[in-house]
Amino acid sequence: MADFSMARQVRASAEPTFSALFAFDNSYARLPERFFARVAPTPVRAPRLIRLNAALARGLEIDPEMLGSPTGVEVLAGNVIPAGAEPLAMAYAGHQFGNWVPQLGDGRAVLLGEAISRDGLRYDIQLKGAGRTPFSRSGDGRAALGPVLREYIVCEAMAALGIETTRALAAVTTGEHIMRQGPLPGAILTRVARSHVRVGTFEFFANRGDTEAVRLLADYVIARLYPDAGQADRPYRALLDAVIAHTARLVASWQAIGFIHGVMNTDNTSIAGETIDYGPCAFMDTFHPATVYSSIDSAGRYAYGNQPAIAHWNLVRFAQALLPLLGNDEDVAIETAREALVAYPAIFEDTWFSRFRRKLGLVAEREGDLALVQDLLDRMANNRADFTLTFRRLCDSAIGGPEADGAIRSLFDDPTAFDCWAVKWRARLAEEGGAMAERGAAMRTVNPLFIPRNHRIEAVIVAAQGSSDFAPFEELLAVLAKPYENRPEVIAYAEPPTPDEIVHETFCGT
């Protein structure tokens, strides 16, 4: 394995006031030049700070006051390159809706560098919407305000929900308009990730027959993300095992909160096991496994119910890219990959089942529990029940008994569908034992009350784009920061959309 030292190296700045803005140590920039293109962000006319994530900044050892200053905003807009930064656009390829695209890459994102957090972990600092790069193809490299706000809202909500995700450090407007269906205000998101290496990064080199680059990339990922794999007898098999396990658990966590990624291409599949690239994403209101929001997913490839299988398909592509590292000959390598991939369904199912058992208030696993979970989901789908509120109101029913079922029954087209299921559920709870109040309290820690509902996000975007009103954005973020708490003063944010508020489609930001 190649040696990729992760020792911290803080560079001095030519601007004394900004010498400590980012403590950059840019390990990806030390890889061979064919891994990326060195490119600076394109300056913008009149940047203005929308929001700075001060808590995240402090965790990254960044002074939020300095970052929020006028010069700091120039950095967040790409107008000023901070000391120690080595801006680059990463090269990668990918399968998009199952079709192979040999070169994609960061077409509108620039990686400024990597910062070391308080916990000693390494994080990418990336400007998304920072202008054209050599990978932009026919794109303008910019981002509209709406998609930037959507990603900020949803990724920070995911973090509050306890789901592995990229984070939003800041958002700025650019003072410029970009053309989509018409002119839209431009914006830039500062994204933080454990790594921006994707399945498509490995595919990029594997499909060019560049085995040396695949090995260098694998060694890099092991050193940065999975150091335990580096101590294994077969480090590349251990890497494959780790990515499979992290991805399986991530997608199971999506399913448990009703999240639909919307565009699970291999270039949007993180090797770090984080949710990344929030484009046409959405949380379900009414539950159904076939639910799709993405305007570009006409065939439903990335529907809610398909996400587990699609993640497995993407992992097969990752294993294929690693084949030259998995065995001395092709047969051995293929068998090694198969052995690893077979583990995915069990890891996913165990995680999924564990999460849904807890959502029902069940701790010990018993025969029939899986059927009980599936029966509820089937009844929800057949009766157009709201996903989030059904499970949240189940907490009240667990505490108050049948007398407290009125709120949850009202979510079902046929309330007796819930009644029939609830008889079996309560019989199972009786076997579990324990105090009802304690059980309900435990259920509330895994069944959120507040999610970023699509109609609320759309209202935020309309206010921001139409009149530069960011108060709804701030209010929604404040609500979503505490998704599991009962907060009567903002309970309206928990309500599903009225018929005229329903969002049927979400859109990619390109």
HELIX and SHEET records of a PDB file:
HELIX    1   1 PRO A   16  PHE A   18  5                                   3    
HELIX    2   2 TYR A   28  ARG A   30  5                                   3    
HELIX    3   3 GLU A   33  PHE A   35  5                                   3    
HELIX    4   4 ALA A   54  GLY A   59  1                                   6    
HELIX    5   5 PRO A   64  LEU A   67  1                                   4    
HELIX    6   6 PRO A   70  LEU A   76  1                                   7    
HELIX    7   7 LEU A  145  LEU A  161  1                                  17    
HELIX    8   8 VAL A  199  ALA A  206  1                                   8    
HELIX    9   9 THR A  211  ARG A  224  1                                  14    
HELIX   10  10 PRO A  227  GLY A  230  1                                   4    
HELIX   11  11 PRO A  235  ILE A  257  1                                  23    
HELIX   12  12 THR A  266  ASN A  268  5                                   3    
HELIX   13  13 TYR A  304  ASN A  306  5                                   3    
HELIX   14  14 GLN A  307  LEU A  326  1                                  20    
HELIX   15  15 GLU A  330  LEU A  341  1                                  12    
HELIX   16  16 ALA A  343  LYS A  359  1                                  17    
HELIX   17  17 ASP A  369  ASN A  382  1                                  14    
HELIX   18  18 PHE A  387  GLY A  400  1                                  14    
HELIX   19  19 GLY A  401  ALA A  404  5                                   4    
HELIX   20  20 GLY A  406  ARG A  409  1                                   4    
HELIX   21  21 PRO A  415  GLU A  432  1                                  18    
HELIX   22  22 MET A  436  ARG A  444  1                                   9    
HELIX   23  23 ASN A  454  SER A  467  1                                  14    
HELIX   24  24 ALA A  471  LEU A  480  1                                  10    
HELIX   25  25 PRO A  488  ALA A  494  5                                   7    
HELIX   26  26 PRO A  499  GLU A  501  5                                   3    
SHEET    1   A 2 PHE A  36  ARG A  38  0                                        
SHEET    2   A 2 LEU A  88  MET A  90 -1                                        
SHEET    1   B 5 ARG A  48  LEU A  52  0                                        
SHEET    2   B 5 ARG A 167  MET A 179 -1                                        
SHEET    3   B 5 PRO A 183  ALA A 193 -1                                        
SHEET    4   B 5 ARG A 122  LYS A 128 -1                                        
SHEET    5   B 5 ALA A 109  ILE A 116 -1                                        
SHEET    1   C 4 ARG A  48  LEU A  52  0                                        
SHEET    2   C 4 ARG A 167  MET A 179 -1                                        
SHEET    3   C 4 PRO A 183  ALA A 193 -1                                        
SHEET    4   C 4 ALA A 143  ALA A 144 -1                                        
SHEET    1   D 2 GLY A  94  GLN A  96  0                                        
SHEET    2   D 2 ASN A  99  VAL A 101 -1                                        
SHEET    1   E 2 PHE A 259  ILE A 260  0                                        
SHEET    2   E 2 ALA A 282  PHE A 283 -1                                        
END                                                                             
